[in-house]
Amino acid sequence: MHTKDKLAKALVEAGLERMAVMAEAGFYHDYLSPIAYPITQLLSDLRTANTPASYALAARVRDGEFDASKEEAEAWAEQPEVKRAIAYLTDKPKRPPDL
């Protein structure tokens, strides 16, 4: 099961259906989210929910239970646009020849 779906299931179980819909869409996922710090946002949203279940779930989030898996990271890295970005960022400038 994809980690975004595991998180969505846990959010439903915690009574946080709105957040579960966001999780299913990838909003809180390391590689699918449109925001820079999805886990930080998830923790903030759980704190705002202010329920015993949301605080218990926040502890699981802090423990890394819903972090993207190695397979999800590898799938993300295989995307053509990601490969191009990595190549661009890691391309070392050529040294001028020794004179």
ZAMARGU-4260 file (C-alpha; in steps of 0.2 Angstrom, whole numbers, plus 5000, padded with zeros to 4 digits):
<rodrens>
0) 5000/5000/5000 | 5006/5017/4995 | 5011/5028/5011 | 4999/5042/5006 | 4985/5029/5007
5) 4991/5022/5024 | 4991/5040/5030 | 4973/5043/5023 | 4967/5027/5032 | 4975/5032/5048
10) 4967/5050/5046 | 4950/5042/5043 | 4952/5031/5058 | 4956/5047/5068 | 4940/5055/5062
15) 4949/5068/5051 | 4941/5064/5035 | 4945/5081/5027 | 4963/5078/5030 | 4961/5060/5023
20) 4955/5067/5007 | 4970/5078/5006 | 4982/5064/5010 | 4974/5053/4996 | 4978/5067/4984
25) 4996/5067/4990 | 4996/5084/4998 | 5006/5077/5013 | 5017/5065/5004 | 5036/5068/5002
30) 5036/5067/4983 | 5019/5070/4978 | 5015/5086/4987 | 5014/5103/4979 | 5021/5111/4995
35) 5039/5112/5001 | 5037/5104/5018 | 5022/5092/5018 | 5026/5083/5034 | 5028/5100/5043
40) 5011/5105/5036 | 5003/5088/5041 | 5010/5091/5059 | 5003/5108/5060 | 4986/5103/5053
45) 4985/5089/5066 | 4990/5101/5080 | 4976/5112/5074 | 4963/5098/5074 | 4967/5097/5093
50) 4959/5080/5097 | 4967/5066/5107 | 4967/5056/5091 | 4976/5069/5081 | 4990/5071/5094
55) 4992/5052/5094 | 4993/5052/5075 | 5006/5066/5076 | 5017/5056/5086 | 5016/5042/5073
60) 5020/5055/5060 | 5035/5061/5070 | 5041/5043/5071 | 5042/5042/5052 | 5028/5029/5050
65) 5021/5039/5035 | 5037/5044/5027 | 5039/5040/5008 | 5046/5022/5006 | 5062/5018/4997
70) 5052/5012/4982 | 5042/5028/4981 | 5058/5038/4981 | 5065/5027/4967 | 5049/5029/4957
75) 5050/5048/4959 | 5069/5048/4954 | 5065/5039/4938 | 5053/5052/4931 | 5061/5061/4916
80) 5059/5079/4923 | 5067/5073/4939 | 5082/5065/4930 | 5084/5081/4920 | 5084/5092/4935
85) 5097/5081/4944 | 5108/5081/4929 | 5107/5100/4928 | 5111/5102/4947 | 5125/5089/4947
90) 5134/5094/4931 | 5151/5099/4936 | 5159/5114/4926 | 5173/5109/4916 | 5190/5115/4922
95) 5201/5125/4910 | 5216/5116/4903 | 5232/5118/4913 | 5243/5130/4904
</rodrens>
